[in-house]
Amino acid sequence: MDLPEHWGTTPDERARRTPADDLVAAPSARWTRGATSTADPATLWRWLGQLTVAPYSYDLVDNLGRRSPRTLTPGADDLQVGQRLLMIFVIDSFVAGEHLTIRRRSTRGPVGEFAVTYAVHPDPAGSRLTATVVLDRTGAVVGKALAWGDLVMMRRQLTLLCALAAG
């Protein structure tokens, strides 16, 4: 395994092309993260929709100290292209029950284009939630720092969503 770039994913999941790959013209980094839930894919998808409500990571850091909800918010999974979420992202595309692809609203700064595809897939244990992060314009130092920071935050996000979906 290649930490911090890849965590919790199989070689097939790392090789899978996602809509995020098509949003970044000249990628300088591509990371994959994944977690397994005992929940069925439809339930996990509903929890993925909760990203429109809260980040489900470390709330003190990325949710102004407010706790991400521990129950489903009605209508949170009624997604719309262009909808804002997670403070700096907008929904670029989605296929209900399969994937949610978001991109950074602004391309200013040292990162530039930044896109993430969250995907839900059936798994013998229940379901898998994977995230493919694609970004450009990062130097080696900035890229490594972002990879570690994203790993910590996204690991928490994916494992928490999977646990909440499992009940």
Phi and psi restraints in degrees (value plus and minus 20) as a CYANA .aco file:
   2 ASP   PHI    -134.4   -94.4
   2 ASP   PSI      47.7    87.7
   3 LEU   PHI     -88.4   -48.4
   3 LEU   PSI     124.9   164.9
   4 PRO   PHI    -110.5   -70.5
   4 PRO   PSI     -16.1    23.9
   5 GLU   PHI     -88.9   -48.9
   5 GLU   PSI     -56.5   -16.5
   6 HIS   PHI    -152.1  -112.1
   6 HIS   PSI     116.2   156.2
   7 TRP   PHI    -165.3  -125.3
   7 TRP   PSI     112.1   152.1
   8 GLY   PHI      46.5    86.5
   8 GLY   PSI       0.8    40.8
   9 THR   PHI    -142.0  -102.0
   9 THR   PSI     137.5   177.5
  10 THR   PHI    -110.7   -70.7
  10 THR   PSI     143.8   183.8
  11 PRO   PHI     -76.1   -36.1
  11 PRO   PSI     -58.2   -18.2
  12 ASP   PHI     -84.1   -44.1
  12 ASP   PSI     -61.0   -21.0
  13 GLU   PHI     -86.9   -46.9
  13 GLU   PSI     -56.7   -16.7
  14 ARG   PHI     -89.0   -49.0
  14 ARG   PSI     -50.9   -10.9
  15 ALA   PHI    -104.6   -64.6
  15 ALA   PSI     -37.5     2.5
  16 ARG   PHI     -84.2   -44.2
  16 ARG   PSI     106.5   146.5
  17 ARG   PHI     -95.4   -55.4
  17 ARG   PSI     120.3   160.3
  18 THR   PHI    -148.4  -108.4
  18 THR   PSI     144.6   184.6
  19 PRO   PHI     -77.8   -37.8
  19 PRO   PSI     -49.9    -9.9
  20 ALA   PHI     -81.1   -41.1
  20 ALA   PSI     -52.8   -12.8
  21 ASP   PHI     -81.5   -41.5
  21 ASP   PSI     -49.8    -9.8
  22 ASP   PHI    -105.1   -65.1
  22 ASP   PSI     -29.1    10.9
  23 LEU   PHI    -111.8   -71.8
  23 LEU   PSI     -36.4     3.6
  24 VAL   PHI    -132.6   -92.6
  24 VAL   PSI      90.2   130.2
  25 ALA   PHI     -83.6   -43.6
  25 ALA   PSI     -61.5   -21.5
  26 ALA   PHI    -150.9  -110.9
  26 ALA   PSI      55.9    95.9
  27 PRO   PHI     -85.4   -45.4
  27 PRO   PSI     118.7   158.7
  28 SER   PHI    -128.8   -88.8
  28 SER   PSI     -32.4     7.6
  29 ALA   PHI    -172.9  -132.9
  29 ALA   PSI     128.4   168.4
  30 ARG   PHI    -165.6  -125.6
  30 ARG   PSI     101.0   141.0
  31 TRP   PHI    -141.5  -101.5
  31 TRP   PSI     128.4   168.4
  32 THR   PHI    -147.7  -107.7
  32 THR   PSI     121.0   161.0
  33 ARG   PHI    -155.2  -115.2
  33 ARG   PSI     132.8   172.8
  34 GLY   PHI    -177.3  -137.3
  34 GLY   PSI     136.2   176.2
  35 ALA   PHI    -169.3  -129.3
  35 ALA   PSI     135.1   175.1
  36 THR   PHI    -130.2   -90.2
  36 THR   PSI     121.8   161.8
  37 SER   PHI    -144.7  -104.7
  37 SER   PSI     129.2   169.2
  38 THR   PHI    -100.8   -60.8
  38 THR   PSI     -26.4    13.6
  39 ALA   PHI     -92.5   -52.5
  39 ALA   PSI     136.0   176.0
  40 ASP   PHI     -92.2   -52.2
  40 ASP   PSI     138.3   178.3
  41 PRO   PHI     -76.5   -36.5
  41 PRO   PSI     -57.3   -17.3
  42 ALA   PHI     -84.2   -44.2
  42 ALA   PSI     -59.6   -19.6
  43 THR   PHI     -89.0   -49.0
  43 THR   PSI     -62.9   -22.9
  44 LEU   PHI     -82.6   -42.6
  44 LEU   PSI     -58.6   -18.6
  45 TRP   PHI     -79.6   -39.6
  45 TRP   PSI     -63.3   -23.3
  46 ARG   PHI     -80.5   -40.5
  46 ARG   PSI     -58.5   -18.5
  47 TRP   PHI     -90.4   -50.4
  47 TRP   PSI     -53.3   -13.3
  48 LEU   PHI     -81.8   -41.8
  48 LEU   PSI     -56.1   -16.1
  49 GLY   PHI     -80.2   -40.2
  49 GLY   PSI     -40.8    -0.8
  50 GLN   PHI     -83.4   -43.4
  50 GLN   PSI     -35.9     4.1
  51 LEU   PHI     -83.1   -43.1
  51 LEU   PSI     -35.7     4.3
  52 THR   PHI     -96.2   -56.2
  52 THR   PSI     -32.8     7.2
  53 VAL   PHI    -124.1   -84.1
  53 VAL   PSI     -60.8   -20.8
  54 ALA   PHI    -179.2  -139.2
  54 ALA   PSI     143.0   183.0
  55 PRO   PHI    -101.1   -61.1
  55 PRO   PSI     -41.1    -1.1
  56 TYR   PHI      36.5    76.5
  56 TYR   PSI      18.6    58.6
  57 SER   PHI    -141.5  -101.5
  57 SER   PSI    -147.4  -107.4
  58 TYR   PHI    -114.0   -74.0
  58 TYR   PSI      79.8   119.8
  59 ASP   PHI     -78.2   -38.2
  59 ASP   PSI     -52.6   -12.6
  60 LEU   PHI     -83.7   -43.7
  60 LEU   PSI     -54.4   -14.4
  61 VAL   PHI    -105.4   -65.4
  61 VAL   PSI     -68.3   -28.3
  62 ASP   PHI    -136.6   -96.6
  62 ASP   PSI      -6.9    33.1
  63 ASN   PHI    -158.1  -118.1
  63 ASN   PSI       7.4    47.4
  64 LEU   PHI      32.7    72.7
  64 LEU   PSI      12.3    52.3
  65 GLY   PHI      62.5   102.5
  65 GLY   PSI     -25.6    14.4
  66 ARG   PHI    -100.4   -60.4
  66 ARG   PSI     118.3   158.3
  67 ARG   PHI     -96.0   -56.0
  67 ARG   PSI     110.5   150.5
  68 SER   PHI     -82.8   -42.8
  68 SER   PSI     116.9   156.9
  69 PRO   PHI     -76.8   -36.8
  69 PRO   PSI     123.4   163.4
  70 ARG   PHI    -123.2   -83.2
  70 ARG   PSI     -12.8    27.2
  71 THR   PHI    -149.9  -109.9
  71 THR   PSI     135.2   175.2
  72 LEU   PHI     -86.3   -46.3
  72 LEU   PSI     116.9   156.9
  73 THR   PHI    -111.9   -71.9
  73 THR   PSI     100.0   140.0
  74 PRO   PHI     -75.0   -35.0
  74 PRO   PSI     112.0   152.0
  75 GLY   PHI      63.9   103.9
  75 GLY   PSI     -25.4    14.6
  76 ALA   PHI     -82.4   -42.4
  76 ALA   PSI     -47.0    -7.0
  77 ASP   PHI    -112.0   -72.0
  77 ASP   PSI     -10.5    29.5
  78 ASP   PHI    -106.8   -66.8
  78 ASP   PSI      61.5   101.5
  79 LEU   PHI    -102.8   -62.8
  79 LEU   PSI     134.8   174.8
  80 GLN   PHI    -160.5  -120.5
  80 GLN   PSI     116.0   156.0
  81 VAL   PHI     -78.7   -38.7
  81 VAL   PSI     115.1   155.1
  82 GLY   PHI      72.9   112.9
  82 GLY   PSI     -31.0     9.0
  83 GLN   PHI     -87.2   -47.2
  83 GLN   PSI     116.0   156.0
  84 ARG   PHI    -102.1   -62.1
  84 ARG   PSI     126.5   166.5
  85 LEU   PHI    -177.8  -137.8
  85 LEU   PSI     141.1   181.1
  86 LEU   PHI      29.5    69.5
  86 LEU   PSI      20.6    60.6
  87 MET   PHI      40.1    80.1
  87 MET   PSI     -64.5   -24.5
  88 ILE   PHI    -134.0   -94.0
  88 ILE   PSI     -14.6    25.4
  89 PHE   PHI    -137.3   -97.3
  89 PHE   PSI     143.9   183.9
  90 VAL   PHI    -156.4  -116.4
  90 VAL   PSI     127.1   167.1
  91 ILE   PHI     -93.3   -53.3
  91 ILE   PSI     104.0   144.0
  92 ASP   PHI    -112.5   -72.5
  92 ASP   PSI     -63.3   -23.3
  93 SER   PHI    -181.3  -141.3
  93 SER   PSI     143.4   183.4
  94 PHE   PHI    -182.5  -142.5
  94 PHE   PSI     135.9   175.9
  95 VAL   PHI    -147.0  -107.0
  95 VAL   PSI      93.0   133.0
  96 ALA   PHI     -71.2   -31.2
  96 ALA   PSI     110.4   150.4
  97 GLY   PHI      65.0   105.0
  97 GLY   PSI     -28.6    11.4
  98 GLU   PHI    -141.6  -101.6
  98 GLU   PSI     -79.4   -39.4
  99 HIS   PHI    -168.1  -128.1
  99 HIS   PSI     133.4   173.4
 100 LEU   PHI    -149.2  -109.2
 100 LEU   PSI     100.4   140.4
 101 THR   PHI    -135.7   -95.7
 101 THR   PSI     105.8   145.8
 102 ILE   PHI    -141.9  -101.9
 102 ILE   PSI     136.5   176.5
 103 ARG   PHI    -156.8  -116.8
 103 ARG   PSI     136.3   176.3
 104 ARG   PHI     -87.6   -47.6
 104 ARG   PSI     117.1   157.1
 105 ARG   PHI     -90.2   -50.2
 105 ARG   PSI     -51.9   -11.9
 106 SER   PHI    -138.5   -98.5
 106 SER   PSI     124.1   164.1
 107 THR   PHI    -126.7   -86.7
 107 THR   PSI      -5.2    34.8
 108 ARG   PHI     -97.5   -57.5
 108 ARG   PSI     135.1   175.1
 109 GLY   PHI      80.2   120.2
 109 GLY   PSI    -192.5  -152.5
 110 PRO   PHI     -95.9   -55.9
 110 PRO   PSI     -30.3     9.7
 111 VAL   PHI    -116.9   -76.9
 111 VAL   PSI     -65.8   -25.8
 112 GLY   PHI      58.4    98.4
 112 GLY   PSI    -153.1  -113.1
 113 GLU   PHI     -87.4   -47.4
 113 GLU   PSI     120.1   160.1
 114 PHE   PHI    -172.9  -132.9
 114 PHE   PSI      98.6   138.6
 115 ALA   PHI    -154.5  -114.5
 115 ALA   PSI     130.5   170.5
 116 VAL   PHI    -156.2  -116.2
 116 VAL   PSI     111.7   151.7
 117 THR   PHI    -131.0   -91.0
 117 THR   PSI     100.1   140.1
 118 TYR   PHI    -114.6   -74.6
 118 TYR   PSI     111.7   151.7
 119 ALA   PHI    -149.6  -109.6
 119 ALA   PSI     121.7   161.7
 120 VAL   PHI    -133.5   -93.5
 120 VAL   PSI     107.6   147.6
 121 HIS   PHI    -152.6  -112.6
 121 HIS   PSI     127.4   167.4
 122 PRO   PHI     -82.7   -42.7
 122 PRO   PSI     130.7   170.7
 123 ASP   PHI    -166.5  -126.5
 123 ASP   PSI     129.6   169.6
 124 PRO   PHI     -74.6   -34.6
 124 PRO   PSI     -50.0   -10.0
 125 ALA   PHI    -100.9   -60.9
 125 ALA   PSI     -35.2     4.8
 126 GLY   PHI     129.9   169.9
 126 GLY   PSI     -96.8   -56.8
 127 SER   PHI    -180.2  -140.2
 127 SER   PSI     141.5   181.5
 128 ARG   PHI    -138.6   -98.6
 128 ARG   PSI     120.7   160.7
 129 LEU   PHI    -137.8   -97.8
 129 LEU   PSI      96.7   136.7
 130 THR   PHI    -139.0   -99.0
 130 THR   PSI     133.9   173.9
 131 ALA   PHI    -152.7  -112.7
 131 ALA   PSI     108.7   148.7
 132 THR   PHI    -132.8   -92.8
 132 THR   PSI     100.5   140.5
 133 VAL   PHI    -127.6   -87.6
 133 VAL   PSI     108.1   148.1
 134 VAL   PHI    -148.0  -108.0
 134 VAL   PSI     110.9   150.9
 135 LEU   PHI    -164.9  -124.9
 135 LEU   PSI     144.6   184.6
 136 ASP   PHI    -147.3  -107.3
 136 ASP   PSI     157.0   197.0
 137 ARG   PHI      33.8    73.8
 137 ARG   PSI      19.2    59.2
 138 THR   PHI    -132.8   -92.8
 138 THR   PSI     111.8   151.8
 139 GLY   PHI     -97.3   -57.3
 139 GLY   PSI     154.3   194.3
 140 ALA   PHI     -79.4   -39.4
 140 ALA   PSI     -65.6   -25.6
 141 VAL   PHI     -89.5   -49.5
 141 VAL   PSI     -69.4   -29.4
 142 VAL   PHI     -81.7   -41.7
 142 VAL   PSI     -63.4   -23.4
 143 GLY   PHI     -80.6   -40.6
 143 GLY   PSI     -63.3   -23.3
 144 LYS   PHI     -86.8   -46.8
 144 LYS   PSI     -61.2   -21.2
 145 ALA   PHI     -83.5   -43.5
 145 ALA   PSI     -64.6   -24.6
 146 LEU   PHI     -82.2   -42.2
 146 LEU   PSI     -61.6   -21.6
 147 ALA   PHI     -80.5   -40.5
 147 ALA   PSI     -64.8   -24.8
 148 TRP   PHI     -86.8   -46.8
 148 TRP   PSI     -65.1   -25.1
 149 GLY   PHI     -82.7   -42.7
 149 GLY   PSI     -64.4   -24.4
 150 ASP   PHI     -84.5   -44.5
 150 ASP   PSI     -59.4   -19.4
 151 LEU   PHI     -77.6   -37.6
 151 LEU   PSI     -68.9   -28.9
 152 VAL   PHI     -82.0   -42.0
 152 VAL   PSI     -68.3   -28.3
 153 MET   PHI     -90.2   -50.2
 153 MET   PSI     -64.9   -24.9
 154 MET   PHI     -92.8   -52.8
 154 MET   PSI     -53.1   -13.1
 155 ARG   PHI     -78.9   -38.9
 155 ARG   PSI     -65.9   -25.9
 156 ARG   PHI     -81.6   -41.6
 156 ARG   PSI     -65.0   -25.0
 157 GLN   PHI     -80.2   -40.2
 157 GLN   PSI     -71.7   -31.7
 158 LEU   PHI     -85.5   -45.5
 158 LEU   PSI     -65.2   -25.2
 159 THR   PHI     -87.6   -47.6
 159 THR   PSI     -55.6   -15.6
 160 LEU   PHI     -88.4   -48.4
 160 LEU   PSI     -65.3   -25.3
 161 LEU   PHI     -80.1   -40.1
 161 LEU   PSI     -61.7   -21.7
 162 CYS   PHI     -83.3   -43.3
 162 CYS   PSI     -62.3   -22.3
 163 ALA   PHI     -86.5   -46.5
 163 ALA   PSI     -64.2   -24.2
 164 LEU   PHI     -84.0   -44.0
 164 LEU   PSI     -59.4   -19.4
 165 ALA   PHI     -82.6   -42.6
 165 ALA   PSI     -55.8   -15.8
 166 ALA   PHI     -93.8   -53.8
 166 ALA   PSI     -35.1     4.9
